[in-house]
Amino acid sequence: MLELKKGDDILEVVGGINTIADARKLFTETIDDSNQKKLALITNEEALIKIANAISMCRPDSVFVNTGSPEDVQWIREYSLKAGEEKKLAKDGHTIHFDLPQDQARLVKQTYYIINEGEKMSSMAKSVLRGEAIEYVREFLPGIMNGKTLMVGFYSRGPVKAEATIPAIEISSSGYVLHSAEILYRNCFSDFDSEAKRAGLFFTNVHSEGPNRPEDVPNARIFMDRSWMTTYSTFCTYAGNTLLLKKGNHRFSVDYATYYKLEEQLSEHMFITGMTGPGGRKTFFAGAAPSGCGKTTTAMVGTDFIGDDLAQFWIDKDGILRAINPEKGIFGIVEDVNRQGDPYLMDCLRGDGTEVIWSNVLVKDGVPHWIGNGEEAPDSGINFQGEWSKGKTDADGKPIPMSHKNSRCTLLASAIANHATALSEDPQGAPVSVITYSGRDSDTMPPVWVARNSDEGVVIGASIVSKATATEVGATGVNRQPWANAPFIPGALADYMQAQFTFFNSAKFSDKSRPVMAGLNYFLTHGNRGGSGDILLGEKKDVKVWLGWLELFANGDVEAVETPIGFLPKYDDLATLFKGIDKEYPQSLYDMQFALYVDKIITRIDLQREAYSKEEGIPQTLFDVYEKQKTELLALKEQHGGIISVENLL
């Protein structure tokens, strides 16, 4: 169980400010008149004391309060440019930011949850006891903002007044971090007090890049204090490590939903998008996929795109699943973003009128270039490691790519042509009918399948596997990725899993509104399905077909074939949908994609069952589902052999 405000508040211990009188006294000593007047509009005393402690601890030369006004946002842009954190590119409104070569992805080995003695944590989480964290903060954070400006912004993780929205404070010495926050989150300066009162809490984030030198990166830490819902980030600039409104606060949201909003809310690492079906109806999806597994591409295939990364859920009074995107922008990987697969995004990246912060791409004559963009690449330029030319190698003799695999673009989601901006800002949220889970699976599961019930749906999410990607420094191999949320689950995995079973089996859902739960897999290869080579059996544009079939299934327009792993689509229905994207879909390809490779599926079940057996307190429901599926698969193998075509199951 998570107990809030347990143990010492590290920010207060090191900052030394514990009364509102002391906080206000410090403000008069350290903040100029214009910024004092802005801060005076915030009345939440707990928030003011936290800000005062950050000032007291970090000792900046000056303080800037960002109200979200056009003038304040422009000040932040200019501050970032003057500090050299960003540089202007040829296109108006475009800038480039380069992280240190050692800090271009999440520093997973230097990211910790701050915990109290006796707290149970996920086996996939790294933790540090409160006393040890205090020692680090005392050593490295006092004076870390000397010579810099401490900037503070007030943001809303979701539309103001939405049931699952929680406000947050972002404190940083980095103009790039605050500039990114303004694009990715809703500035709620004018609503902060009322939102903090409505939600009953707020998150606090304290970051400083320090001198921003390679030699400091080994000392970098990303700390997340679960009890006090406060993050600390030091000696790094990569937004995934510093803009802790994102994954840092997502972790807090997961904790809060698991322990304080059981059966009421979920906080997930999911896209939200809508598909237009027959007669113009709108069906909304939310889906989990680890980074690099097609999540952004899937989201943008929708006709009514809302978000590509995070989702907050609740069940409304009418029994309908509702979702909001905590973000208003996109912090997207650009590798392989091109006209063929991502036309809407490319319009923003290559067109005019969209503000974009680029990171870690190649820049030639003020124009960004990246791997997989489908364009002619320059032979030289400046990239994430400095001067670059084609054929350049690193110290180990390995070729240095044109752009880093984790290169990013940051832009407003509303700039995307298919973005459902009005619905995205509606505090009522989007009505979600389909939940999907996908990973990076070259040999086992079919492109799409639907759980037979909610328990089996939760188990699909619990069973995601994926190859490690460039989003995590130091991660290698094939990893289990439960719900694609495992890196962001602070508490015991058993508690999170029970929250999933409880939520999706809730009696609060109306009979017709319980969501369809499905698996997706875009990464089957010919070599693993009776052919040869590592070429994929599908391509990006096929995603529209898989989602299109789920849209029809969720609305009762198509029938499916029942199997031990769930319901599979029929060939004729898919062939019709493929015609809609001007693509032939031969029966032979369907047979390769949807045949059940029984031994591979059972091996996957055994892998998951063994791994979860090492976790204390995992709900028995998980093991019951695995056992039922395995028993049914073995019975089918006895009847049809180890590779079973869908035709045999009709």
C-alpha positions in Angstrom: 0.0 0.0 0.0 1.2 3.5 -0.8 1.0 6.0 2.1 1.2 9.6 1.0 3.3 12.1 2.9 5.1 9.4 4.8 8.7 10.0 5.9 10.6 13.3 5.5 9.8 15.6 2.6 13.3 15.8 1.1 12.7 19.1 -0.5 11.7 20.6 2.8 14.6 18.9 4.7 17.2 20.3 2.3 15.5 23.6 1.5 14.8 24.4 5.2 11.5 26.3 4.6 8.5 24.9 6.5 6.2 27.8 7.0 4.4 30.1 4.5 5.8 33.1 6.4 9.4 31.9 5.7 8.5 31.2 2.1 7.2 34.7 1.5 10.2 36.2 3.2 12.5 34.3 0.9 10.4 35.4 -2.2 11.0 39.1 -1.2 14.7 38.4 -1.0 15.2 36.4 -4.2 12.5 37.4 -6.7 12.1 40.7 -8.5 8.9 42.7 -8.2 7.3 41.7 -11.5 7.7 38.0 -10.8 6.6 38.4 -7.2 3.4 40.0 -8.5 2.8 37.0 -10.7 3.5 34.4 -8.0 1.3 36.3 -5.5 -1.7 35.1 -7.7 -1.0 31.5 -6.5 -2.5 31.0 -3.0 -2.0 27.3 -2.4 0.4 27.4 0.5 1.8 23.9 0.1 2.8 24.8 -3.5 4.4 28.1 -2.4 6.5 26.3 0.3 7.7 23.8 -2.3 8.7 26.5 -4.7 10.5 28.4 -1.8 12.4 25.2 -0.9 13.5 24.7 -4.5 14.8 28.3 -4.5 16.5 27.9 -1.1 18.2 24.6 -2.2 19.2 25.4 -5.8 20.3 29.0 -5.2 19.6 30.5 -8.6 20.7 34.0 -9.6 17.1 34.9 -10.5 13.6 33.5 -10.6 11.1 33.6 -13.5 7.4 32.8 -13.0 5.8 31.5 -16.2 2.1 32.4 -16.3 1.6 31.0 -19.8 1.1 34.5 -21.3 2.5 35.0 -24.8 5.1 37.3 -23.4 6.2 34.8 -20.8 6.4 31.9 -23.3 8.4 34.1 -25.7 10.8 35.0 -22.8 11.4 31.2 -22.3 12.1 30.7 -26.0 14.6 33.5 -26.0 16.2 32.3 -22.8 16.8 28.8 -24.3 18.3 30.3 -27.4 20.6 32.7 -25.4 21.7 29.8 -23.2 22.6 27.7 -26.3 20.2 25.0 -25.4 18.3 25.5 -28.7 19.4 27.0 -32.0 17.1 28.4 -34.8 16.7 26.3 -37.9 15.9 27.6 -41.4 12.1 27.1 -41.1 10.4 29.7 -38.9 9.4 28.3 -35.5 11.8 25.3 -35.8 14.7 24.9 -33.4 17.3 22.2 -32.7 18.4 20.8 -29.3 21.3 18.5 -28.9 21.6 16.4 -25.7 25.0 15.2 -24.5 26.1 12.0 -26.3 25.8 10.1 -23.0 22.2 11.5 -22.3 20.1 10.8 -25.4 17.6 8.3 -23.9 16.1 7.4 -20.6 18.9 6.7 -18.1 17.2 3.5 -16.7 20.2 2.5 -14.6 20.2 6.0 -12.9 16.4 6.2 -12.3 15.1 5.3 -8.9 11.9 5.5 -6.8 12.5 6.9 -3.4 10.8 4.6 -0.9 10.3 4.1 2.8 11.4 1.0 4.8 9.1 -2.0 4.1 7.3 -0.7 1.0 6.7 -3.4 -1.6 7.9 -2.5 -5.1 7.6 -3.9 -8.6 10.4 -6.3 -9.3 11.0 -4.3 -12.5 11.6 -1.1 -10.5 14.8 0.3 -9.1 14.5 1.9 -5.7 16.5 3.8 -3.1 15.7 4.3 0.5 14.7 7.8 1.6 17.9 8.3 3.8 20.2 7.5 0.9 18.2 9.8 -1.4 18.5 12.7 1.1 22.3 12.2 1.2 22.4 12.5 -2.6 20.2 15.6 -2.7 22.3 17.2 0.1 25.5 16.6 -1.8 24.5 17.6 -5.3 21.5 20.0 -5.4 22.5 22.9 -3.1 23.7 25.6 -5.4 23.1 23.6 -8.6 21.5 26.6 -10.2 24.2 29.1 -9.4 24.6 31.4 -12.4 21.2 30.3 -13.8 17.5 31.3 -13.6 15.1 29.1 -11.8 11.9 28.9 -13.9 8.6 27.7 -12.5 5.5 26.8 -14.5 2.1 25.5 -13.5 0.6 22.8 -15.7 -2.4 20.5 -16.0 -2.0 16.9 -16.9 -5.2 16.8 -18.8 -8.1 19.2 -19.6 -8.9 21.4 -16.7 -11.8 20.0 -14.6 -11.6 16.5 -16.1 -12.1 13.8 -13.5 -8.7 12.2 -13.9 -6.7 15.4 -14.4 -4.0 16.3 -11.8 -2.1 19.6 -11.8 1.7 19.8 -11.5 4.5 22.3 -10.9 7.6 22.2 -13.2 10.7 23.9 -11.7 13.8 23.9 -13.9 16.9 25.9 -14.9 16.5 24.7 -18.5 14.8 26.9 -21.0 14.5 23.9 -23.3 12.6 22.0 -20.6 10.2 24.8 -20.0 9.8 25.4 -23.7 9.0 21.7 -24.2 6.5 21.9 -21.3 4.6 24.7 -22.9 4.2 22.7 -26.1 3.4 19.4 -24.4 1.2 20.5 -21.4 -1.6 22.8 -20.7 -0.5 25.8 -18.7 -3.0 26.2 -15.8 -1.5 29.1 -13.9 -4.9 30.8 -13.6 -6.6 27.5 -12.6 -3.9 26.0 -10.4 -5.4 26.7 -7.0 -8.9 25.4 -8.0 -7.5 22.4 -9.8 -5.3 21.4 -6.8 -8.3 21.7 -4.5 -10.5 19.7 -6.9 -8.0 16.9 -7.4 -6.8 16.9 -3.8 -3.2 16.9 -4.7 -0.6 18.1 -7.2 2.8 16.9 -8.4 6.1 18.7 -8.0 9.1 18.4 -10.4 12.6 19.9 -9.7 15.3 19.7 -12.4 18.7 21.2 -13.1 21.1 20.3 -15.8 24.0 21.7 -13.8 27.1 22.6 -15.8 25.8 20.2 -18.6 29.1 18.4 -19.1 29.8 14.8 -20.1 31.7 14.2 -17.0 28.7 15.0 -14.9 26.4 12.4 -16.5 27.6 9.5 -14.3 26.3 11.6 -11.3 22.9 12.1 -13.0 19.9 10.8 -11.1 16.2 10.8 -11.7 14.5 10.3 -8.4 10.8 9.9 -7.9 9.5 10.3 -4.3 6.3 8.2 -4.2 5.1 9.4 -0.8 5.6 13.1 -1.6 4.8 12.9 -5.3 8.0 15.0 -6.0 10.7 14.3 -8.7 14.3 15.3 -8.7 16.4 15.3 -11.9 20.0 16.3 -12.1 22.9 16.6 -14.6 20.9 15.7 -17.7 18.8 17.4 -20.4 17.1 14.6 -22.4 13.4 15.4 -22.0 12.6 11.8 -21.1 14.8 12.3 -18.0 14.1 16.0 -17.3 10.5 16.9 -18.3 9.2 14.8 -15.4 5.6 16.1 -16.0 5.7 13.2 -18.5 7.0 9.8 -17.3 7.8 10.9 -13.8 4.4 12.2 -13.1 2.9 9.3 -15.1 4.4 7.0 -12.5 2.8 9.0 -9.7 -0.5 8.7 -11.6 -0.2 5.0 -11.8 0.5 4.8 -8.1 -2.4 7.0 -7.2 -4.9 5.1 -9.4 -3.7 1.7 -8.1 -3.9 2.6 -4.4 -6.3 5.4 -4.1 -8.7 5.1 -7.1 -9.2 1.3 -7.3 -12.1 0.5 -9.7 -12.4 4.2 -10.4 -9.4 5.2 -12.5 -6.4 3.8 -14.5 -3.3 5.6 -15.7 -1.8 3.9 -18.8 1.0 4.2 -21.3 -1.5 4.3 -24.2 -2.5 6.2 -27.3 -6.0 7.5 -27.9 -7.5 7.7 -31.3 -10.8 7.4 -33.1 -11.8 5.5 -36.3 -14.7 6.5 -38.5 -16.9 3.4 -39.3 -19.9 2.8 -41.6 -22.4 5.6 -41.6 -19.9 8.1 -40.1 -19.9 6.6 -36.6 -16.9 7.3 -34.4 -15.3 4.4 -32.4 -12.5 5.3 -30.0 -9.5 3.2 -29.3 -6.8 3.3 -26.6 -3.7 1.2 -27.0 -0.5 0.2 -25.3 2.8 -0.5 -27.1 6.4 -0.1 -25.9 8.4 2.6 -27.5 9.5 1.7 -31.0 6.5 -0.7 -31.5 4.3 1.4 -33.7 2.2 3.3 -31.1 2.5 6.7 -32.7 1.8 5.3 -36.1 -1.2 3.5 -34.8 -2.6 6.6 -33.1 -2.2 8.7 -36.3 -3.9 6.2 -38.5 -7.1 7.2 -36.8 -9.5 9.7 -38.3 -9.8 11.4 -34.9 -6.3 11.4 -33.3 -6.2 12.5 -29.6 -2.8 11.3 -28.2 0.1 9.0 -28.9 1.6 8.2 -25.5 -0.4 8.5 -22.2 -4.0 8.1 -21.2 -6.1 8.6 -18.0 -9.3 6.5 -17.7 -12.4 6.5 -15.6 -15.9 5.0 -15.8 -18.6 7.7 -16.1 -22.0 7.7 -14.4 -23.5 6.0 -17.5 -21.1 3.1 -17.3 -19.0 4.3 -20.3 -15.2 4.1 -20.3 -13.7 7.6 -20.7 -10.2 8.7 -21.5 -8.2 11.9 -21.6 -4.7 12.6 -22.9 -2.6 14.2 -20.1 -0.6 15.9 -22.8 -1.5 18.4 -25.5 1.6 17.8 -27.6 3.7 15.1 -29.1 7.3 14.1 -28.1 7.7 11.7 -30.9 10.5 9.5 -32.3 11.2 10.6 -35.9 13.2 7.6 -37.2 11.2 6.1 -40.1 8.7 8.9 -40.0 7.9 9.5 -43.8 5.3 10.4 -46.3 4.1 6.9 -46.8 3.4 6.0 -43.2 2.9 9.3 -41.5 1.6 11.9 -44.0 -0.1 14.1 -41.4 2.9 14.3 -39.2 5.2 15.0 -42.3 2.9 17.9 -43.3 3.8 19.5 -39.9 7.5 18.6 -40.0 8.1 19.8 -43.6 5.4 22.3 -44.0 5.0 25.9 -42.6 3.2 27.2 -39.5 4.0 24.5 -36.9 6.4 25.2 -34.0 8.8 22.2 -33.7 11.7 21.5 -31.3 13.9 18.9 -32.9 16.4 16.9 -31.0 19.5 14.8 -32.0 18.8 14.8 -35.8 21.3 15.8 -38.5 21.2 19.4 -39.5 22.5 20.6 -42.8 22.1 24.3 -43.9 19.4 24.7 -41.2 17.3 21.8 -42.3 16.8 18.6 -40.1 17.3 15.2 -41.6 16.7 11.7 -40.1 17.0 8.1 -40.9 14.0 6.6 -42.7 12.4 9.9 -43.8 12.2 8.7 -47.4 14.2 11.7 -48.7 17.6 12.2 -50.2 20.1 12.4 -47.3 23.0 14.9 -47.2 26.6 13.5 -47.0 27.5 15.8 -44.1 26.3 18.1 -41.4 26.0 18.5 -37.6 24.3 15.8 -35.6 24.1 14.4 -32.1 27.8 13.8 -31.7 29.1 16.9 -33.6 30.5 17.3 -37.1 29.3 14.3 -39.2 30.0 13.0 -42.6 28.9 9.8 -44.4 31.1 6.8 -43.3 32.2 8.4 -40.0 32.9 5.9 -37.2 33.0 6.0 -33.5 35.9 5.0 -31.2 35.0 1.4 -31.6 35.0 1.6 -35.4 31.2 1.4 -35.7 29.5 3.6 -38.2 27.8 6.7 -36.7 24.3 7.0 -38.1 23.0 10.2 -39.6 20.6 10.7 -36.7 20.2 9.1 -33.3 17.7 6.3 -33.1 15.9 8.2 -30.4 15.8 11.5 -32.3 12.6 13.4 -31.4 10.2 16.1 -32.6 8.2 18.1 -30.1 5.1 19.8 -31.5 1.4 20.6 -30.6 -0.9 17.7 -31.3 -3.5 20.1 -32.6 -1.1 20.9 -35.6 -1.8 17.4 -36.9 -4.6 17.5 -39.5 -6.6 14.6 -38.1 -6.3 15.8 -34.5 -9.7 15.9 -32.7 -8.8 19.1 -30.9 -12.3 19.9 -29.5 -12.7 16.4 -28.0 -9.1 16.4 -26.7 -9.9 19.5 -24.6 -13.3 18.3 -23.4 -13.1 17.4 -19.7 -15.8 14.7 -20.4 -13.1 12.7 -22.2 -13.4 10.4 -25.2 -15.7 7.3 -25.0 -13.4 4.4 -25.5 -14.8 1.1 -27.0 -11.6 -0.8 -27.8 -8.4 -1.4 -25.8 -5.4 -2.8 -27.7 -2.0 -4.2 -26.5 1.0 -4.8 -28.8 4.7 -5.5 -28.7 7.5 -6.4 -31.0 6.8 -10.1 -31.7 8.4 -11.7 -34.8 7.2 -15.3 -34.4 4.3 -16.0 -32.1 1.0 -14.0 -32.1 -1.1 -13.1 -35.2 -1.6 -9.4 -36.3 -4.9 -9.0 -34.4 -6.9 -11.1 -31.9 -9.7 -10.3 -29.5 -10.0 -11.5 -25.9 -13.0 -13.7 -25.1 -13.6 -11.9 -21.8 -12.2 -9.1 -19.6 -9.9 -11.5 -17.7 -8.3 -12.7 -20.9 -8.0 -9.1 -22.0 -6.0 -8.1 -19.0 -3.8 -11.2 -19.6 -3.1 -10.0 -23.1 -1.8 -6.7 -21.6 0.2 -8.6 -19.0 1.9 -10.7 -21.6 3.4 -8.1 -23.9 7.0 -8.8 -25.0 9.3 -6.5 -26.9 12.9 -6.0 -28.0 14.8 -3.3 -26.1 14.8 0.0 -28.0 16.9 3.1 -28.2 14.6 4.9 -25.8 16.5 3.2 -22.9 20.3 3.6 -22.3 21.9 0.3 -21.4 18.9 -1.9 -22.2 19.5 -4.9 -24.5 17.8 -8.1 -25.6 14.1 -9.1 -25.6 12.2 -7.9 -22.6 8.8 -8.6 -21.0 6.8 -5.4 -21.1 3.6 -5.9 -19.1 1.0 -3.4 -20.4 3.9 -1.5 -22.0 3.7 0.2 -18.6 6.0 -1.9 -16.5 8.9 0.7 -16.4 6.3 3.1 -14.9 4.7 0.9 -12.3 6.2 1.9 -8.9 4.3 -0.4 -6.6 4.0 -4.2 -6.4 3.2 -5.6 -9.8 0.6 -7.8 -8.1 -1.3 -4.7 -6.9 -1.3 -3.1 -10.3 -2.5 -6.3 -11.9 -5.3 -6.7 -9.4 -6.3 -3.1 -10.2 -6.6 -4.1 -13.9 -8.7 -7.1 -13.2 -10.9 -5.1 -10.8 -11.4 -2.2 -13.2 -12.2 -4.1 -16.4 -14.5 -6.5 -14.6 -16.3 -3.6 -12.8 -20.1 -3.8 -12.5 -20.1 0.0 -13.3 -19.8 -0.8 -17.0 -23.1 -0.9 -18.7 -23.8 -4.1 -20.7 -23.1 -2.6 -24.0 -20.1 -0.4 -23.0 -17.6 -2.9 -21.6 -14.6 -2.4 -23.9 -13.4 -4.9 -26.4 -9.8 -5.9 -25.4 -7.5 -7.0 -28.2 -3.9 -7.8 -29.1 -2.0 -6.3 -32.1 1.3 -7.5 -33.6 2.9 -5.8 -36.6 6.2 -7.6 -36.6 5.7 -11.2 -37.8 8.3 -12.1 -40.4 8.2 -14.5 -43.4 11.0 -16.6 -41.9 8.9 -17.3 -38.8 5.8 -18.2 -40.7 6.9 -20.8 -43.2 8.7 -18.5 -45.6 12.3 -17.2 -45.5 14.1 -14.1 -44.3 13.4 -11.3 -41.8 11.1 -9.3 -44.1 7.9 -8.3 -42.3 4.6 -10.0 -43.4 2.9 -6.6 -43.4 3.6 -2.9 -43.7 2.7 0.3 -42.0 -0.5 1.0 -44.0 -1.9 -2.4 -42.9 -2.5 -0.9 -39.4 -5.6 0.8 -40.9 -7.1 -2.7 -41.7 -6.4 -4.2 -38.3 -8.0 -1.2 -36.6 -10.8 -1.1 -39.1 -11.7 -4.8 -38.4 -11.7 -4.1 -34.6 -14.0 -1.1 -35.3 -16.4 -3.4 -37.1 -16.1 -6.2 -34.4 -16.7 -3.8 -31.5 -20.0 -2.6 -33.2 -21.2 -6.1 -34.0 -20.8 -5.8 -37.8 -18.5 -8.9 -38.3 -18.3 -12.3 -36.8 -15.0 -13.9 -35.7 -13.5 -17.4 -35.2 -13.1 -18.5 -31.6 -9.7 -20.0 -30.7 -8.0 -20.6 -27.3 -6.1 -17.3 -27.6 -9.3 -15.3 -28.5 -11.3 -14.4 -31.5 -9.7 -14.1 -35.0 -11.0 -12.3 -38.0 -12.3 -14.1 -41.1 -10.5 -13.8 -44.3 -13.3 -12.3 -46.4 -13.8 -9.4 -43.9 -10.1 -8.6 -44.0 -9.9 -8.9 -47.8 -12.7 -6.3 -48.1 -10.8 -3.9 -45.8 -7.6 -4.3 -47.7 -9.4 -3.3 -50.9 -10.1 0.0 -49.1 -6.4 0.7 -48.9 -5.9 -0.4 -52.5 -4.0 -3.5 -51.6 -4.4 -7.1 -52.6 -4.7 -9.6 -49.7 -4.2 -13.2 -50.9 -5.6 -16.1 -48.9 -2.0 -17.5 -48.6 -0.9 -14.3 -46.7 -3.9 -14.6 -44.3 -3.0 -18.3 -43.7 0.6 -17.3 -42.8 -0.4 -14.5 -40.5 -3.3 -16.1 -38.6 -2.3 -19.8 -38.3 -1.8 -20.9 -34.7 1.8 -22.0 -34.0 0.8 -24.0 -31.0 4.3 -24.8 -29.6 5.4 -21.2 -29.9 2.3 -19.9 -28.1 2.7 -22.5 -25.3 6.4 -21.5 -24.9 5.3 -17.9 -24.5 2.7 -18.9 -21.9 5.3 -20.9 -20.0 7.7 -18.0 -20.1 5.2 -15.6 -18.7 3.9 -18.0 -16.1 7.4 -18.7 -14.9 8.3 -15.0 -14.7 5.1 -14.1 -12.8 5.5 -17.0 -10.4 8.5 -15.2 -9.0 6.3 -12.1 -8.2 4.7 -12.2 -4.7 0.9 -12.0 -4.6 0.1 -12.2 -8.3 -3.7 -12.8 -8.7 -4.6 -16.4 -9.3 -6.8 -15.3 -12.2 -3.7 -14.8 -14.4 -2.5 -18.4 -13.9 -6.0 -19.7 -14.4 -6.2 -18.0 -17.8 -2.8 -19.3 -18.9 -3.7 -22.8 -17.8 -7.0 -22.8 -19.6 -5.4 -21.5 -22.8 -2.6 -24.0 -22.7 -5.1 -26.9 -22.1 -7.2 -25.9 -25.0 -4.2 -25.4 -27.3 -2.9 -28.9 -26.5 -6.3 -30.4 -27.2 -6.3 -28.6 -30.6 -2.8 -29.8 -31.3 -3.8 -33.4 -30.7 -6.6 -32.9 -33.2 -5.0 -30.7 -35.9 -1.2 -30.8 -35.4 1.3 -28.1 -34.3 0.4 -25.5 -36.9 -3.4 -24.9 -37.1 -5.0 -22.9 -39.9 -8.1 -20.8 -39.2 -9.9 -22.9 -41.8 -9.6 -25.9 -39.5 -11.4 -24.0 -36.8 -14.4 -22.8 -38.8 
